[in-house]
């Protein structure tokens, strides 16, 4: 029996936020899903990240066969900084 999509996405997001890489092979085995389902999960997660974590991107390393989070740095300016 496969885990629900919600459980899979929560696991994926949790691991990314901890700074862990997510092995494609391990993820497929852990949840008993196909590569197509994994691609759908990653696609949905990426869509949600644009709203939830706009500075976080999900990247795949072919060399390692795993997903990881990549953060884009942004500078925040306040009115105090302009003085």
C-alpha positions in Angstrom: 0.0 0.0 0.0 1.4 3.4 -0.9 1.4 6.4 1.4 -0.9 9.2 0.7 0.3 12.1 -1.4 0.0 14.4 1.6 2.3 12.2 3.7 4.8 11.9 0.9 5.0 15.7 0.3 5.3 16.4 4.1 8.2 14.0 4.3 9.9 15.5 1.2 9.5 19.1 2.5 10.6 18.1 6.0 13.8 16.5 4.8 14.6 19.5 2.6 14.1 21.9 5.5 16.4 19.8 7.6 19.1 20.1 4.9 19.0 16.4 4.0 19.3 15.1 0.5 16.4 12.8 -0.7 17.6 9.8 -2.6 15.4 9.0 -5.5 15.8 5.3 -5.0 15.1 5.4 -1.3 12.0 7.6 -1.8 10.6 5.2 -4.4 11.2 2.2 -2.1 10.0 4.0 1.1 6.6 4.9 -0.4 6.2 2.1 -3.0 5.6 4.5 -5.9 6.6 4.8 -9.5 9.0 7.3 -11.0 6.1 9.0 -12.6 4.4 9.5 -9.3 7.7 10.9 -7.9 7.9 13.4 -10.7 4.3 14.4 -10.0 5.1 14.9 -6.3 8.2 17.0 -7.1 6.2 19.1 -9.6 3.5 19.7 -7.1 6.0 20.6 -4.4 7.8 23.0 -6.7 4.4 24.7 -7.4 3.6 25.1 -3.7 7.1 26.4 -2.9 6.7 29.4 -5.1 4.1 30.6 -2.6 5.4 29.0 0.7 9.2 29.4 0.3 9.9 31.7 -2.7 13.7 31.6 -2.0 13.8 27.7 -1.9 14.3 25.7 -5.0 14.2 21.9 -5.4 17.2 20.6 -7.4 18.1 17.2 -8.6 21.7 15.9 -8.8 22.1 13.2 -11.4 25.5 12.5 -10.0 24.1 11.6 -6.5 20.7 10.5 -7.7 19.1 12.7 -5.1 17.1 15.9 -4.5 18.2 18.8 -2.4 17.1 22.3 -1.4 18.9 25.3 -2.9 18.3 28.7 -1.4 18.4 32.0 -3.2 19.6 34.8 -1.0 17.7 38.0 -1.0 18.5 41.3 0.7 15.9 43.0 2.7 16.0 46.8 2.8 14.2 48.8 5.4 13.6 52.5 5.6 16.2 52.7 8.4 18.9 51.4 6.0 18.4 54.3 3.6 19.1 56.9 6.3 
